[in-house]
Amino acid sequence: MEVYTTQPGVQFYTANFLPEGNILSGKKGKCYKKHGAFCLETQNYPDAINKINFPNAILNANEVYSHTTRFSFLLK
């Protein structure tokens, strides 16, 4: 898998805040389990608003927010 994005950072989330056990049910009755999946969330750098050398994290009125993220999967 390859990830291409115009965002400067990626947050790797592992479902670590889901409760223990089979508490949350999803599609077709499947249970969502803690650490049962991961997500790659493209975003600005955390705490960018407080770091002058990081990309600007403030969106002003009438500004357009637009970023692109592409996930590519290759089978060999």
MOPAC internal coordinates of N, CA, C and O (Angstrom, degrees):
PM7 1SCF
backbone

  N    0.0000 0     0.00 0     0.00 0    0    0    0
  C    1.4398 1     0.00 0     0.00 0    1    0    0
  C    1.5173 1   108.68 1     0.00 0    2    1    0
  O    1.2310 1   120.98 1   -40.73 1    3    2    1
  N    1.3204 1   115.74 1   139.27 1    3    2    1
  C    1.4616 1   122.22 1   174.67 1    5    3    2
  C    1.5220 1   108.33 1  -125.70 1    6    5    3
  O    1.2310 1   120.92 1   -35.97 1    7    6    5
  N    1.3200 1   115.84 1   144.03 1    7    6    5
  C    1.4631 1   121.78 1   178.73 1    9    7    6
  C    1.5153 1   108.33 1  -121.10 1   10    9    7
  O    1.2310 1   120.86 1   -52.91 1   11   10    9
  N    1.3206 1   115.95 1   127.09 1   11   10    9
  C    1.4627 1   122.74 1   175.91 1   13   11   10
  C    1.5218 1   107.02 1  -119.27 1   14   13   11
  O    1.2310 1   120.23 1   -48.95 1   15   14   13
  N    1.3291 1   117.17 1   131.05 1   15   14   13
  C    1.4596 1   119.82 1  -178.36 1   17   15   14
  C    1.5231 1   110.85 1  -150.49 1   18   17   15
  O    1.2310 1   121.33 1   -25.92 1   19   18   17
  N    1.3083 1   115.05 1   154.08 1   19   18   17
  C    1.4633 1   120.71 1   173.71 1   21   19   18
  C    1.5291 1   110.69 1   -89.30 1   22   21   19
  O    1.2310 1   120.37 1   174.62 1   23   22   21
  N    1.3166 1   116.89 1    -5.38 1   23   22   21
  C    1.4573 1   121.35 1   176.85 1   25   23   22
  C    1.5286 1   109.40 1   -79.64 1   26   25   23
  O    1.2310 1   119.84 1   -28.60 1   27   26   25
  N    1.3274 1   117.90 1   151.40 1   27   26   25
  C    1.4631 1   119.57 1  -178.47 1   29   27   26
  C    1.5286 1   114.57 1   -80.72 1   30   29   27
  O    1.2310 1   119.55 1   163.18 1   31   30   29
  N    1.3272 1   118.46 1   -16.82 1   31   30   29
  C    1.4574 1   119.78 1  -174.84 1   33   31   30
  C    1.5157 1   113.37 1  -137.25 1   34   33   31
  O    1.2310 1   121.31 1   -14.08 1   35   34   33
  N    1.3223 1   115.09 1   165.92 1   35   34   33
  C    1.4648 1   122.37 1   176.83 1   37   35   34
  C    1.5264 1   108.26 1  -135.40 1   38   37   35
  O    1.2310 1   120.97 1   -49.82 1   39   38   37
  N    1.3141 1   115.75 1   130.18 1   39   38   37
  C    1.4637 1   122.07 1   174.91 1   41   39   38
  C    1.5230 1   107.46 1   -98.23 1   42   41   39
  O    1.2310 1   120.10 1   -53.48 1   43   42   41
  N    1.3193 1   117.42 1   126.52 1   43   42   41
  C    1.4622 1   122.43 1   177.93 1   45   43   42
  C    1.5171 1   107.74 1   -98.67 1   46   45   43
  O    1.2310 1   120.49 1   -69.10 1   47   46   45
  N    1.3311 1   116.68 1   110.90 1   47   46   45
  C    1.4663 1   122.01 1  -176.85 1   49   47   46
  C    1.5248 1   109.23 1  -108.62 1   50   49   47
  O    1.2310 1   120.22 1   -46.55 1   51   50   49
  N    1.3300 1   117.19 1   133.45 1   51   50   49
  C    1.4630 1   121.49 1  -175.05 1   53   51   50
  C    1.5266 1   113.87 1  -117.36 1   54   53   51
  O    1.2310 1   119.73 1  -156.46 1   55   54   53
  N    1.3084 1   118.12 1    23.54 1   55   54   53
  C    1.4711 1   122.34 1   179.81 1   57   55   54
  C    1.5271 1   111.72 1    59.00 1   58   57   55
  O    1.2310 1   120.60 1  -148.52 1   59   58   57
  N    1.3153 1   116.47 1    31.48 1   59   58   57
  C    1.4605 1   120.54 1  -177.14 1   61   59   58
  C    1.5218 1   114.08 1   -73.67 1   62   61   59
  O    1.2310 1   119.61 1   168.95 1   63   62   61
  N    1.3328 1   118.35 1   -11.05 1   63   62   61
  C    1.4617 1   119.82 1   179.15 1   65   63   62
  C    1.5266 1   112.48 1   -99.48 1   66   65   63
  O    1.2310 1   120.09 1  -175.64 1   67   66   65
  N    1.3341 1   117.43 1     4.36 1   67   66   65
  C    1.4605 1   118.81 1   173.95 1   69   67   66
  C    1.5259 1   108.57 1   -73.26 1   70   69   67
  O    1.2310 1   120.29 1   -30.93 1   71   70   69
  N    1.3276 1   117.05 1   149.07 1   71   70   69
  C    1.4674 1   119.06 1  -178.86 1   73   71   70
  C    1.5297 1   111.54 1   -69.69 1   74   73   71
  O    1.2310 1   120.95 1   -23.21 1   75   74   73
  N    1.3247 1   115.78 1   156.79 1   75   74   73
  C    1.4673 1   121.27 1   176.82 1   77   75   74
  C    1.5291 1   109.43 1   -68.32 1   78   77   75
  O    1.2310 1   120.52 1   -29.82 1   79   78   77
  N    1.3099 1   116.60 1   150.18 1   79   78   77
  C    1.4580 1   121.46 1   177.02 1   81   79   78
  C    1.5191 1   112.10 1    89.39 1   82   81   79
  O    1.2310 1   120.98 1     5.74 1   83   82   81
  N    1.3179 1   115.74 1  -174.26 1   83   82   81
  C    1.4688 1   122.52 1  -178.19 1   85   83   82
  C    1.5240 1   110.33 1   -98.66 1   86   85   83
  O    1.2310 1   120.27 1  -116.28 1   87   86   85
  N    1.3148 1   117.09 1    63.72 1   87   86   85
  C    1.4607 1   121.92 1  -174.20 1   89   87   86
  C    1.5245 1   112.09 1   -90.85 1   90   89   87
  O    1.2310 1   119.93 1   139.29 1   91   90   89
  N    1.3240 1   117.73 1   -40.71 1   91   90   89
  C    1.4591 1   121.43 1  -176.08 1   93   91   90
  C    1.5216 1   110.49 1   -95.83 1   94   93   91
  O    1.2310 1   120.66 1   -60.94 1   95   94   93
  N    1.3308 1   116.34 1   119.06 1   95   94   93
  C    1.4589 1   118.92 1   178.55 1   97   95   94
  C    1.5195 1   109.45 1  -102.33 1   98   97   95
  O    1.2310 1   121.32 1   -34.95 1   99   98   97
  N    1.3209 1   115.08 1   145.05 1   99   98   97
  C    1.4579 1   121.65 1  -177.44 1  101   99   98
  C    1.5134 1   111.35 1  -121.45 1  102  101   99
  O    1.2310 1   121.08 1    33.46 1  103  102  101
  N    1.3043 1   115.54 1  -146.54 1  103  102  101
  C    1.4579 1   123.51 1  -176.08 1  105  103  102
  C    1.5297 1   111.23 1   -58.62 1  106  105  103
  O    1.2310 1   121.06 1   -48.35 1  107  106  105
  N    1.3153 1   115.57 1   131.65 1  107  106  105
  C    1.4706 1   123.52 1   178.73 1  109  107  106
  C    1.5282 1   112.50 1    55.75 1  110  109  107
  O    1.2310 1   120.65 1  -148.15 1  111  110  109
  N    1.3358 1   116.36 1    31.85 1  111  110  109
  C    1.4534 1   121.15 1   175.67 1  113  111  110
  C    1.5187 1   115.91 1    78.04 1  114  113  111
  O    1.2310 1   120.10 1  -175.52 1  115  114  113
  N    1.3215 1   117.42 1     4.48 1  115  114  113
  C    1.4669 1   120.35 1   178.31 1  117  115  114
  C    1.5247 1   109.29 1   -68.45 1  118  117  115
  O    1.2310 1   120.54 1   -36.26 1  119  118  117
  N    1.3095 1   116.56 1   143.74 1  119  118  117
  C    1.4646 1   121.19 1  -179.59 1  121  119  118
  C    1.5174 1   111.22 1   -94.83 1  122  121  119
  O    1.2310 1   121.15 1   -42.54 1  123  122  121
  N    1.3192 1   115.41 1   137.46 1  123  122  121
  C    1.4573 1   121.80 1   173.30 1  125  123  122
  C    1.5196 1   107.87 1   -87.14 1  126  125  123
  O    1.2310 1   120.48 1   -56.97 1  127  126  125
  N    1.3096 1   116.68 1   123.03 1  127  126  125
  C    1.4562 1   120.79 1  -177.33 1  129  127  126
  C    1.5241 1   110.86 1  -110.99 1  130  129  127
  O    1.2310 1   121.56 1   -28.59 1  131  130  129
  N    1.3132 1   114.63 1   151.41 1  131  130  129
  C    1.4618 1   120.94 1   175.94 1  133  131  130
  C    1.5259 1   108.93 1   -57.76 1  134  133  131
  O    1.2310 1   120.65 1   -50.06 1  135  134  133
  N    1.3113 1   116.36 1   129.94 1  135  134  133
  C    1.4658 1   124.32 1  -179.34 1  137  135  134
  C    1.5264 1   112.07 1    64.51 1  138  137  135
  O    1.2310 1   119.82 1  -159.30 1  139  138  137
  N    1.3360 1   117.95 1    20.70 1  139  138  137
  C    1.4578 1   121.79 1  -178.61 1  141  139  138
  C    1.5119 1   114.02 1   -86.19 1  142  141  139
  O    1.2310 1   120.05 1   179.04 1  143  142  141
  N    1.3196 1   117.51 1    -0.96 1  143  142  141
  C    1.4634 1   121.46 1  -178.91 1  145  143  142
  C    1.5207 1   108.57 1  -160.53 1  146  145  143
  O    1.2310 1   121.14 1    -7.92 1  147  146  145
  N    1.3207 1   115.42 1   172.08 1  147  146  145
  C    1.4602 1   119.57 1   173.70 1  149  147  146
  C    1.5197 1   109.14 1  -139.29 1  150  149  147
  O    1.2310 1   121.48 1   -18.56 1  151  150  149
  N    1.3124 1   114.78 1   161.44 1  151  150  149
  C    1.4535 1   121.33 1  -179.98 1  153  151  150
  C    1.5223 1   108.36 1  -140.69 1  154  153  151
  O    1.2310 1   120.71 1   -42.92 1  155  154  153
  N    1.3197 1   116.25 1   137.08 1  155  154  153
  C    1.4585 1   121.56 1   173.78 1  157  155  154
  C    1.5253 1   107.17 1  -104.35 1  158  157  155
  O    1.2310 1   120.56 1   -70.10 1  159  158  157
  N    1.3197 1   116.53 1   109.90 1  159  158  157
  C    1.4627 1   122.64 1  -176.03 1  161  159  158
  C    1.5238 1   109.11 1  -106.35 1  162  161  159
  O    1.2310 1   120.39 1   -72.73 1  163  162  161
  N    1.3303 1   116.87 1   107.27 1  163  162  161
  C    1.4617 1   119.53 1   178.59 1  165  163  162
  C    1.5250 1   108.77 1   -75.74 1  166  165  163
  O    1.2310 1   121.05 1   -40.43 1  167  166  165
  N    1.3228 1   115.61 1   139.57 1  167  166  165
  C    1.4658 1   119.97 1  -174.24 1  169  167  166
  C    1.5223 1   110.30 1  -166.50 1  170  169  167
  O    1.2310 1   121.59 1    -3.49 1  171  170  169
  N    1.3258 1   114.56 1   176.51 1  171  170  169
  C    1.4555 1   120.24 1   172.40 1  173  171  170
  C    1.5288 1   108.10 1   -73.21 1  174  173  171
  O    1.2310 1   120.54 1   -12.76 1  175  174  173
  N    1.3141 1   116.57 1   167.24 1  175  174  173
  C    1.4581 1   120.15 1   178.79 1  177  175  174
  C    1.5221 1   110.79 1   -65.96 1  178  177  175
  O    1.2310 1   119.93 1   -40.19 1  179  178  177
  N    1.3397 1   117.74 1   139.81 1  179  178  177
  C    1.4590 1   119.60 1   173.85 1  181  179  178
  C    1.5320 1   110.05 1   -59.28 1  182  181  179
  O    1.2310 1   120.77 1   -38.07 1  183  182  181
  N    1.2991 1   116.13 1   141.93 1  183  182  181
  C    1.4672 1   123.65 1   179.14 1  185  183  182
  C    1.5281 1   112.88 1    63.82 1  186  185  183
  O    1.2310 1   120.24 1  -159.67 1  187  186  185
  N    1.3389 1   117.14 1    20.33 1  187  186  185
  C    1.4683 1   120.85 1  -179.22 1  189  187  186
  C    1.5292 1   112.17 1   -60.20 1  190  189  187
  O    1.2310 1   120.49 1   149.43 1  191  190  189
  N    1.3170 1   116.66 1   -30.57 1  191  190  189
  C    1.4634 1   120.09 1  -178.21 1  193  191  190
  C    1.5314 1   111.73 1   -63.22 1  194  193  191
  O    1.2310 1   120.19 1   155.49 1  195  194  193
  N    1.3267 1   117.23 1   -24.51 1  195  194  193
  C    1.4617 1   121.47 1  -178.58 1  197  195  194
  C    1.5227 1   114.21 1  -101.80 1  198  197  195
  O    1.2310 1   119.90 1  -176.39 1  199  198  197
  N    1.3144 1   117.79 1     3.61 1  199  198  197
  C    1.4677 1   121.71 1  -178.10 1  201  199  198
  C    1.5288 1   109.10 1  -117.86 1  202  201  199
  O    1.2310 1   120.27 1   -66.96 1  203  202  201
  N    1.3194 1   117.09 1   113.04 1  203  202  201
  C    1.4650 1   119.97 1  -175.46 1  205  203  202
  C    1.5261 1   112.84 1   -68.07 1  206  205  203
  O    1.2310 1   119.65 1   157.84 1  207  206  205
  N    1.3245 1   118.28 1   -22.16 1  207  206  205
  C    1.4607 1   120.47 1  -179.77 1  209  207  206
  C    1.5339 1   112.70 1   -91.51 1  210  209  207
  O    1.2310 1   119.64 1  -177.91 1  211  210  209
  N    1.3464 1   118.30 1     2.09 1  211  210  209
  C    1.4618 1   122.25 1   176.80 1  213  211  210
  C    1.5324 1   109.22 1   -93.22 1  214  213  211
  O    1.2310 1   119.75 1   -20.59 1  215  214  213
  N    1.3429 1   118.08 1   159.41 1  215  214  213
  C    1.4709 1   120.25 1   175.63 1  217  215  214
  C    1.5287 1   110.84 1   -59.39 1  218  217  215
  O    1.2310 1   120.70 1   -31.14 1  219  218  217
  N    1.3210 1   116.27 1   148.86 1  219  218  217
  C    1.4589 1   122.25 1  -178.83 1  221  219  218
  C    1.5282 1   110.52 1   -60.33 1  222  221  219
  O    1.2310 1   120.28 1   -46.67 1  223  222  221
  N    1.3264 1   117.07 1   133.33 1  223  222  221
  C    1.4625 1   121.97 1  -179.00 1  225  223  222
  C    1.5244 1   112.41 1  -110.25 1  226  225  223
  O    1.2310 1   119.86 1  -173.86 1  227  226  225
  N    1.3266 1   117.86 1     6.14 1  227  226  225
  C    1.4619 1   121.56 1  -176.81 1  229  227  226
  C    1.5211 1   109.65 1  -100.96 1  230  229  227
  O    1.2310 1   120.89 1   -50.07 1  231  230  229
  N    1.3268 1   115.90 1   129.93 1  231  230  229
  C    1.4596 1   122.27 1   175.40 1  233  231  230
  C    1.5231 1   107.58 1  -106.00 1  234  233  231
  O    1.2310 1   120.75 1   -64.34 1  235  234  233
  N    1.3131 1   116.17 1   115.66 1  235  234  233
  C    1.4602 1   121.40 1  -179.00 1  237  235  234
  C    1.5225 1   110.93 1   -86.90 1  238  237  235
  O    1.2310 1   121.00 1   -16.22 1  239  238  237
  N    1.3290 1   115.70 1   163.78 1  239  238  237
  C    1.4619 1   121.11 1   178.18 1  241  239  238
  C    1.5233 1   109.83 1   -55.41 1  242  241  239
  O    1.2310 1   120.90 1   -40.27 1  243  242  241
  N    1.3176 1   115.88 1   139.73 1  243  242  241
  C    1.4693 1   125.04 1   178.49 1  245  243  242
  C    1.5276 1   113.99 1    71.07 1  246  245  243
  O    1.2310 1   119.26 1  -175.40 1  247  246  245
  N    1.3237 1   119.01 1     4.60 1  247  246  245
  C    1.4582 1   121.00 1   173.35 1  249  247  246
  C    1.5265 1   108.88 1   -87.47 1  250  249  247
  O    1.2310 1   120.82 1   -33.50 1  251  250  249
  N    1.3009 1   116.03 1   146.50 1  251  250  249
  C    1.4606 1   121.30 1   179.00 1  253  251  250
  C    1.5260 1   108.80 1   -96.91 1  254  253  251
  O    1.2310 1   120.92 1   -48.75 1  255  254  253
  N    1.3280 1   115.84 1   131.25 1  255  254  253
  C    1.4628 1   121.69 1   176.44 1  257  255  254
  C    1.5197 1   107.33 1  -100.93 1  258  257  255
  O    1.2310 1   120.47 1   -63.54 1  259  258  257
  N    1.3032 1   116.70 1   116.46 1  259  258  257
  C    1.4633 1   120.38 1  -178.32 1  261  259  258
  C    1.5221 1   109.81 1  -147.12 1  262  261  259
  O    1.2310 1   120.99 1   -56.81 1  263  262  261
  N    1.3197 1   115.72 1   123.19 1  263  262  261
  C    1.4597 1   122.25 1   175.42 1  265  263  262
  C    1.5159 1   108.16 1  -138.83 1  266  265  263
  O    1.2310 1   120.99 1   -23.69 1  267  266  265
  N    1.2990 1   115.71 1   156.31 1  267  266  265
  C    1.4589 1   121.45 1  -179.63 1  269  267  266
  C    1.5220 1   109.36 1  -123.09 1  270  269  267
  O    1.2310 1   121.18 1   -42.77 1  271  270  269
  N    1.3188 1   115.34 1   137.23 1  271  270  269
  C    1.4621 1   121.55 1   173.65 1  273  271  270
  C    1.5167 1   107.88 1  -132.01 1  274  273  271
  O    1.2310 1   120.99 1   -47.03 1  275  274  273
  N    1.3309 1   115.71 1   132.97 1  275  274  273
  C    1.4621 1   120.92 1   179.49 1  277  275  274
  C    1.5279 1   108.52 1  -128.91 1  278  277  275
  O    1.2310 1   121.23 1   -50.10 1  279  278  277
  N    1.3226 1   115.26 1   129.90 1  279  278  277
  C    1.4597 1   122.19 1   174.98 1  281  279  278
  C    1.5231 1   107.61 1  -105.77 1  282  281  279
  O    1.2310 1   120.41 1   -53.18 1  283  282  281
  N    1.3202 1   116.83 1   126.82 1  283  282  281
  C    1.4653 1   121.74 1   178.79 1  285  283  282
  C    1.5207 1   109.29 1  -116.69 1  286  285  283
  O    1.2310 1   121.29 1   -45.59 1  287  286  285
  N    1.3164 1   115.13 1   134.41 1  287  286  285
  C    1.4615 1   121.48 1   178.67 1  289  287  286
  C    1.5173 1   108.20 1  -120.43 1  290  289  287
  O    1.2310 1   120.69 1   -49.14 1  291  290  289
  N    1.3105 1   116.29 1   130.86 1  291  290  289
  C    1.4571 1   121.92 1  -177.58 1  293  291  290
  C    1.5223 1   109.12 1  -120.29 1  294  293  291
  O    1.2310 1   121.26 1   -50.25 1  295  294  293
  N    1.3210 1   115.19 1   129.75 1  295  294  293
  C    1.4655 1   120.61 1   176.46 1  297  295  294
  C    1.5106 1   108.97 1  -103.10 1  298  297  295
  O    1.2310 1   120.60 1   -45.52 1  299  298  297
  N    1.3131 1   116.46 1   134.48 1  299  298  297
  C    1.4678 1   120.57 1   178.39 1  301  299  298
  C    1.5030 1   110.24 1  -117.41 1  302  301  299
  O    1.2310 1   120.10 1   180.00 1  303  302  301

